[in-house]
Amino acid sequence: MASDFHEVRFPLDVSLGSRGGPVRRTDIVTLASGREHRNSRWANSRRRYDAGLGVRSIDALHAVIAFFEERRGRLIGFRFRDRTDWRSGPPSKEPTPLDQRIGTGDGATVTFQLVKTYGSSFSPYQRPIAKPVGGSVRVAVNGVEQLVGSAFNSDPTTGLVTFTSAPAAGAVITAGFNFDVPVRFDTDELEIDLSAFEAGAIPQIPLIEIVP
């Protein structure tokens, strides 16, 4: 394979009917006193989905089979639209350049990674965003929106924002964007029973988030 990731999105009509969300791994040891010692095994959460619920017709199933075959099962990653979490702000609102803080200028650094922060007061979690939707990224410096192409450019394959000149020291850099989740199939076999499908049974199509 020329690449282990294809910059193509899983069929949107199917993904909008899927289910799933973030997964974490936590080790829990119960002490003799009854108290627990908890330790997180993963620094970042990892999302899992089952896209089978989104398959509502034979034509949709055919599209998924073609997509699966072109990705060679688990071999090649691709983009997936998480209908509950695909924007820098709430899913119902268009992104603004003030949605997420992605860095602070130091007068020298010109490249910043897009991130989305979850939570606020206790222990906010910063999620790196590697697959923004091309043309959706908006950026501001100290609250002033910057012009794409002349002041900055964004890479839809990495989520990196690069300024033509370094923001001043102390400048607050914010961004808004739409994004996809990089995933792969979590199976090398699609087991499809057409008689069961026509009777209402839904095939399982497991997907898992990857680091592209």
C-alpha positions as CSV (number, residue, x, y, z in Angstrom):
1,M,0.0,0.0,0.0
2,A,1.2,3.5,-0.8
3,S,-0.3,4.8,2.4
4,D,-1.8,3.5,5.6
5,F,-4.4,6.3,5.7
6,H,-6.8,7.5,3.0
7,E,-8.1,11.0,3.2
8,V,-11.6,10.0,2.5
9,R,-14.7,10.0,4.7
10,F,-16.7,6.9,5.6
11,P,-20.2,7.1,4.0
12,L,-21.8,10.0,5.7
13,D,-25.4,8.8,5.6
14,V,-24.3,5.6,7.4
15,S,-22.1,7.3,10.0
16,L,-24.9,9.6,11.0
17,G,-26.8,6.5,12.2
18,S,-23.9,4.9,14.1
19,R,-23.4,4.7,17.8
20,G,-20.3,4.9,20.0
21,G,-18.0,7.4,21.8
22,P,-14.9,7.8,23.8
23,V,-13.2,4.9,25.7
24,R,-10.7,5.1,28.4
25,R,-8.6,2.4,30.2
26,T,-8.4,2.6,34.0
27,D,-6.7,0.2,36.4
28,I,-8.5,-0.1,39.7
29,V,-6.9,-1.8,42.8
30,T,-9.1,-2.2,45.9
31,L,-7.0,-1.9,49.1
32,A,-7.6,-3.9,52.3
33,S,-9.2,-0.7,53.8
34,G,-11.7,-0.6,51.0
35,R,-10.2,2.4,49.4
36,E,-9.4,2.3,45.7
37,H,-6.2,3.1,43.9
38,R,-7.0,4.2,40.3
39,N,-4.5,4.7,37.5
40,S,-5.2,5.7,33.9
41,R,-3.4,3.5,31.4
42,W,-4.0,5.8,28.4
43,A,-3.1,9.5,28.3
44,N,-5.7,10.1,25.6
45,S,-9.2,8.7,25.2
46,R,-9.9,6.5,22.1
47,R,-13.2,6.4,20.3
48,R,-15.1,3.3,19.2
49,Y,-18.1,3.1,17.0
50,D,-20.5,0.6,15.5
51,A,-21.6,1.9,12.1
52,G,-24.0,-1.1,11.6
53,L,-27.0,0.8,13.0
54,G,-26.6,3.4,10.1
55,V,-27.1,0.8,7.4
56,R,-30.8,1.0,6.5
57,S,-30.8,-0.3,2.9
58,I,-29.1,-2.8,0.6
59,D,-27.6,0.1,-1.3
60,A,-26.0,1.5,1.9
61,L,-24.7,-2.0,2.7
62,H,-23.2,-2.2,-0.8
63,A,-21.4,1.1,-0.3
64,V,-20.0,0.0,3.0
65,I,-18.7,-3.3,1.5
66,A,-17.0,-1.3,-1.3
67,F,-15.5,1.1,1.2
68,F,-14.3,-1.9,3.4
69,E,-12.7,-3.6,0.4
70,E,-10.8,-0.5,-0.8
71,R,-9.4,0.0,2.7
72,R,-8.4,-3.7,2.8
73,G,-10.2,-4.3,6.1
74,R,-8.2,-3.2,9.1
75,L,-5.1,-2.2,7.0
76,I,-5.9,1.4,6.0
77,G,-7.3,4.2,8.1
78,F,-9.9,6.8,7.0
79,R,-12.0,9.7,8.2
80,F,-15.2,9.3,10.2
81,R,-17.9,11.9,11.1
82,D,-18.9,11.6,14.8
83,R,-22.4,13.1,14.8
84,T,-22.1,14.0,18.5
85,D,-18.7,15.7,18.3
86,W,-17.5,17.1,15.0
87,R,-17.1,20.8,15.7
88,S,-14.8,23.0,17.9
89,G,-18.0,24.1,19.7
90,P,-21.5,22.6,20.1
91,P,-22.6,20.5,17.1
92,S,-25.5,22.9,16.5
93,K,-23.4,26.0,16.1
94,E,-21.0,27.0,13.3
95,P,-17.4,27.3,14.4
96,T,-16.0,30.7,15.4
97,P,-12.3,31.7,15.5
98,L,-12.7,32.1,19.3
99,D,-13.9,28.5,20.1
100,Q,-10.7,26.8,21.2
101,R,-7.4,28.1,22.6
102,I,-4.6,26.4,20.7
103,G,-1.6,28.2,22.0
104,T,0.2,31.3,23.2
105,G,2.7,33.2,21.0
106,D,6.3,33.5,22.0
107,G,7.5,35.6,19.1
108,A,9.3,32.7,17.4
109,T,6.9,29.7,17.0
110,V,4.9,29.7,13.8
111,T,3.2,26.3,14.0
112,F,0.5,25.2,16.4
113,Q,-1.6,22.0,16.7
114,L,-5.4,22.3,16.6
115,V,-6.8,21.0,19.9
116,K,-10.2,20.7,21.5
117,T,-10.5,21.1,25.3
118,Y,-13.1,19.2,27.3
119,G,-14.0,20.5,30.8
120,S,-12.8,23.6,32.5
121,S,-12.3,23.9,36.3
122,F,-11.0,20.6,37.6
123,S,-8.8,18.8,35.1
124,P,-9.4,19.9,31.5
125,Y,-8.6,17.4,28.8
126,Q,-6.9,18.6,25.6
127,R,-7.6,16.4,22.6
128,P,-5.4,16.8,19.6
129,I,-7.3,17.4,16.3
130,A,-5.4,15.9,13.4
131,K,-8.2,15.8,10.8
132,P,-9.9,19.1,10.4
133,V,-12.2,19.6,7.5
134,G,-10.5,21.5,4.7
135,G,-11.7,25.1,4.5
136,S,-13.4,25.1,7.9
137,V,-10.5,26.3,10.0
138,R,-10.8,29.9,11.4
139,V,-8.0,31.4,13.5
140,A,-7.8,34.5,15.7
141,V,-4.8,36.2,17.5
142,N,-5.8,38.2,20.6
143,G,-9.4,38.0,19.4
144,V,-8.8,39.3,15.9
145,E,-9.6,36.9,13.1
146,Q,-6.7,36.2,10.7
147,L,-7.0,35.9,7.0
148,V,-6.4,32.4,5.7
149,G,-3.8,32.2,3.0
150,S,-2.0,35.5,3.9
151,A,-1.7,35.3,7.7
152,F,-1.9,31.5,8.2
153,N,-2.5,28.2,6.5
154,S,-3.9,25.0,8.0
155,D,-3.1,21.4,7.0
156,P,-6.2,19.2,6.8
157,T,-4.1,16.1,7.0
158,T,-2.3,16.9,10.3
159,G,-4.3,19.7,12.0
160,L,-1.3,22.0,12.1
161,V,-1.8,25.8,11.8
162,T,1.2,27.6,10.4
163,F,1.5,31.4,10.5
164,T,3.4,33.4,7.9
165,S,5.0,35.3,10.8
166,A,5.2,34.3,14.4
167,P,2.5,35.7,16.7
168,A,3.9,38.1,19.3
169,A,4.9,36.9,22.8
170,G,1.9,36.5,25.0
171,A,-0.6,36.6,22.1
172,V,-3.6,34.3,22.6
173,I,-4.2,32.1,19.6
174,T,-7.6,30.6,19.2
175,A,-9.3,28.6,16.5
176,G,-12.7,27.2,15.3
177,F,-13.1,24.2,13.0
178,N,-15.1,21.2,11.8
179,F,-13.2,17.9,12.1
180,D,-13.3,14.2,11.4
181,V,-12.1,11.3,13.5
182,P,-9.3,9.2,12.1
183,V,-10.4,5.5,12.4
184,R,-10.0,2.1,10.9
185,F,-12.2,-1.0,10.7
186,D,-11.8,-3.1,13.8
187,T,-12.4,-6.3,11.9
188,D,-11.0,-8.0,8.8
189,E,-14.4,-9.7,8.2
190,L,-17.8,-8.3,7.5
191,E,-20.3,-11.0,8.3
192,I,-23.5,-10.2,6.4
193,D,-26.7,-12.4,6.5
194,L,-29.0,-10.9,3.9
195,S,-32.0,-12.9,5.1
196,A,-31.5,-11.5,8.6
197,F,-30.8,-8.0,7.3
198,E,-34.1,-8.0,5.4
199,A,-35.8,-9.1,8.6
200,G,-34.4,-6.2,10.5
201,A,-31.1,-7.5,11.9
202,I,-28.3,-5.0,11.7
203,P,-24.7,-6.2,10.8
204,Q,-21.9,-5.1,13.1
205,I,-19.4,-2.7,11.5
206,P,-16.9,-1.9,14.3
207,L,-14.6,1.1,13.9
208,I,-11.8,2.3,16.2
209,E,-9.9,5.6,16.5
210,I,-6.3,5.6,15.5
211,V,-3.3,8.0,15.6
212,P,-2.7,8.8,11.9
